[in-house]
Every structure is written in C-alpha cells, then in structure tokens.
Amino acid sequence: DGQKKNGVFRFIHYVPDTFYLLRKQFDVEMDEYYRTLCCTRWTRRAGTEGERKGVWNAGTKYVVKCLNEHQFRTLQKILWDYSQYMKTNPLSLLPKIYGLHCITLRNKKKIKFA
C-alpha cells in the first residue's frame, strides 16, 4: 500500500509502481535507495534555507528536495508524461526522480520530498 510505520514516523510512497519502474530502468538498487533515505543523516546543501525549502544530500549518492504542496501536486500531475519521456530518452539531462515520499512525524508534521 506504499506505507511503512514505526514508532517514530510513518513513511508513505506515492505512486510506488511507477517509481519502481524508473528505479529499475536506471539500475538503482532498491534496498540501498530506501536504506539511504531512512537510515542516513541528511545534510543541508549550501544555499538552501528552511526545512520545507531545503535541498539535502542523503548519503553521497542521492539528493533529496523537500517539496511544498504546489510542487508536490505538480509532480504528481506530470509523473506519467515524465516517466514515459525518461523511458524513451534515458540519456536525458532532466533530473532523475526515483520517488515521491512523505514522512509524517509523531507530532503530525508532514515532510514531502522527492
């Protein structure tokens, strides 16, 4: 169902099937990807401010962009076209987006990111 819970937070995967195919296409190891997102301390990239506006390094391999509601909805709307484009243009210079997620903390605060 795209949701994982533990005692500290709830992790939601949006459109998991589409992103699974994108990760598979670009040879992203699934366990490493999720382990990096959930078990690595994120570090803020220079020049970004605010938790929800931040761009973070997750480990050394992935960049995480926190999304506001408009960015989140826009990505959901264009996802099908984006995935089809990346399928037919694997050498594209567009950023490779491997997931759309939300973490809900115990205090009900939500952090959406890609």
C-alpha positions as CSV (number, residue, x, y, z in Angstrom):
1,D,0.0,0.0,0.0
2,G,3.0,2.3,0.0
3,Q,3.0,3.0,3.7
4,K,5.5,1.9,6.4
5,K,5.2,2.7,10.1
6,N,7.4,2.5,13.0
7,G,7.2,4.1,16.4
8,V,8.7,7.4,15.3
9,F,7.3,8.2,11.9
10,R,5.1,7.0,9.0
11,F,6.8,6.7,5.6
12,I,4.5,7.0,2.5
13,H,5.5,6.1,-1.0
14,Y,3.4,7.8,-3.6
15,V,2.9,6.1,-7.0
16,P,5.2,3.2,-6.0
17,D,4.8,1.2,-9.2
18,T,5.8,4.0,-11.5
19,F,8.8,4.9,-9.4
20,Y,9.8,1.2,-9.1
21,L,10.0,1.0,-12.9
22,L,12.1,4.2,-13.1
23,R,14.5,3.0,-10.5
24,K,14.8,-0.3,-12.2
25,Q,15.4,1.4,-15.6
26,F,18.3,3.3,-14.1
27,D,19.7,0.4,-12.1
28,V,19.0,1.8,-8.7
29,E,19.3,-0.8,-6.1
30,M,16.1,-0.7,-4.1
31,D,17.4,-1.7,-0.7
32,E,20.2,0.8,-0.9
33,Y,17.8,3.6,-2.0
34,Y,15.4,3.1,0.9
35,R,18.2,2.5,3.4
36,T,19.8,5.8,2.3
37,L,16.5,7.7,2.7
38,C,15.6,6.2,6.1
39,C,18.9,5.4,7.8
40,T,21.3,8.2,6.6
41,R,21.6,11.5,8.3
42,W,20.7,14.1,5.6
43,T,22.9,17.2,5.3
44,R,21.7,20.5,4.0
45,R,23.2,21.7,0.8
46,A,24.8,25.1,0.8
47,G,22.4,28.0,-0.2
48,T,19.2,26.3,0.9
49,E,17.2,27.5,3.9
50,G,14.2,26.2,5.7
51,E,13.2,22.6,6.2
52,R,10.5,22.6,3.6
53,K,12.5,24.5,1.0
54,G,15.7,22.6,1.6
55,V,17.8,20.6,-0.7
56,W,19.6,17.8,1.2
57,N,22.3,15.3,0.5
58,A,21.2,11.8,1.5
59,G,24.4,9.9,1.8
60,T,26.8,10.5,-1.1
61,K,24.6,9.3,-3.9
62,Y,21.2,11.0,-3.7
63,V,19.9,14.5,-3.4
64,V,16.6,15.0,-1.7
65,K,14.4,18.0,-2.4
66,C,11.7,19.0,0.1
67,L,8.6,20.0,-1.7
68,N,5.9,22.5,-1.0
69,E,2.3,21.5,-1.7
70,H,2.3,23.1,-5.2
71,Q,5.5,21.3,-6.2
72,F,4.2,18.0,-4.8
73,R,0.9,18.2,-6.8
74,T,2.7,19.4,-10.0
75,L,5.0,16.4,-9.8
76,Q,2.0,14.1,-9.3
77,K,0.3,15.6,-12.4
78,I,3.3,15.3,-14.7
79,L,4.5,12.0,-13.5
80,W,3.0,9.8,-16.3
81,D,4.5,12.1,-19.0
82,Y,7.8,12.3,-17.2
83,S,8.1,8.5,-16.8
84,Q,7.3,7.9,-20.5
85,Y,9.8,10.6,-21.6
86,M,12.5,9.1,-19.4
87,K,11.7,5.6,-20.7
88,T,12.3,6.7,-24.3
89,N,15.1,9.2,-23.5
90,P,17.3,7.5,-20.9
91,L,20.2,9.9,-21.6
92,S,18.1,13.0,-21.0
93,L,19.6,15.8,-18.9
94,L,16.4,16.1,-16.9
95,P,16.9,15.1,-13.3
96,K,16.2,11.5,-12.5
97,I,13.4,11.4,-9.9
98,Y,13.3,8.0,-8.1
99,G,10.5,8.5,-5.7
100,L,7.9,10.8,-4.2
101,H,7.5,10.4,-0.5
102,C,6.1,11.8,2.7
103,I,7.2,11.4,6.2
104,T,4.6,12.0,8.9
105,L,6.2,12.5,12.3
106,R,4.6,11.8,15.7
107,N,3.6,15.4,16.1
108,K,1.6,15.0,12.7
109,K,4.1,17.3,10.9
110,K,4.4,16.2,7.3
111,I,7.6,16.5,5.2
112,K,7.1,15.7,1.5
113,F,10.1,15.1,-0.7
114,A,11.4,13.7,-4.0
